[in-house]
Amino acid sequence: MNFCVILVRPRDPNNIGACARAMSNFGLSDLRVVEPFAPVWREATSAVGAGDIMQNAKQLDSLDEALHDTTFSLAATALRNRGIVQEVITLPHLNERLKELPTQKVALVFGNEKTGLSNEDIERCDAILNIPTVAKQPSINLAQAVILTCYELSRRDDFTPLRSVNETEDQPTDRQREMFLNAVEKLCEKTDLRNDLSLTQRKSFLRQMCARHPLSTVQLFFLKTLVDRLNQRL
């Protein structure tokens, strides 16, 4: 499933840049901007750190044009004072609802910072995306709304992060752990550390410690080298 973010008549270049950054953080790249205020748009596209997303963003004259190749569209809006007739999907249930769609291109449509989406813009979309808030403060800053939505999308089953815990560092083998524990045991003997325990008990204690706080192979061998050098000096 592919996504595009559509900003309708945005007015703040910092918000536009922050939206692009949020998209980049969570793997989205298709940014479309409808009727941006020209000076603001020029400033936003030249913003430092905005990267390829800003440089490749499409400037369009209407929401119709922005939606032309999408198969399902969501208008992000607060519900207060709105005559909503479409399906309302709250952000925590977004991924669950998307699983039901036989669709390829989903549009996430956001309005400008001051007035949000117009009624006409909302009616043009297939459904409403609502980010639940307390009644006292029903609206959310544009960039915050985009980053919350992008984060929620990153929780999809098919989302692949750039890095994950299991991918970043190899885990040591049992033999490598035992080599480290033997070196630590030797140091304990030389320094009378935990001599209240028997050899078997001390080994068990060290194993439990490693199990509770697993080390990567690189980390384990760094510590083993440190322990070996201490053993050599004692």
Phi, psi and omega in degrees: 000134180250154182229148169229147177254127181244122176256121183259117178052051178291152186239348185242118182298328179294322178294318180299314179297321179294324176297316179297320179296318179299317178300316181297321180302325188244021168085012176263149184224346186267098179252129179233133185238122183260125176048054177288149175293122192308309180299322179295317182295319179297320180292320182293318183289342179259007184295137178292135177086357181287331173072197186297328183299315178292319182294329182260002181297143181266130174263122187233158185269344182207159176294325176306314181294322181292331184267002194302327184250010181269157181248347176205134184232142181237123177267116180279118182201154169286157186266347184293137178059032178239135175272076186283129176243341181277172173299138177253124179245118178279151186304318179298342181253009184299308183297323178299317180289323181296331179298335183275352186269127172276065191229160183245327184229111182255131178258132175251111191252127182235143180269184182281171190294331187269313187245352183070205179277145175285165177301323180294319178298316181296315181295335181287340183269161184283328183208170179256136171252119182242130175263110185299132177222170175288154184298329183295330181224082188282341184255156181234144176307143184307307182297323178294320179298319180293316183291325176296318181292316179297320178297316180299320178296330180291350179272004177296153180297329184267006179283132180243108180289160179298320178224149174224165184301318184287336184271335190284325186219136177288148177265140182291153176282168177300319180298318179294321177296319180295323176299318179294315181296324177295321179293319178294319179300320179297319179293321178299319179297315183292332185253006182056036180275127182055045178283002173284349180256150173287167179304315180295317180294320181293320178296319179296319178300315181294320178298316179298321179298316179293325180292323181286329183231074185299140179251148172286168179300317180297314180296317182297317182286334173296312180294323179296318178298319178298314180295319178300319181291324176294320178298322180294328184275346183262000000 
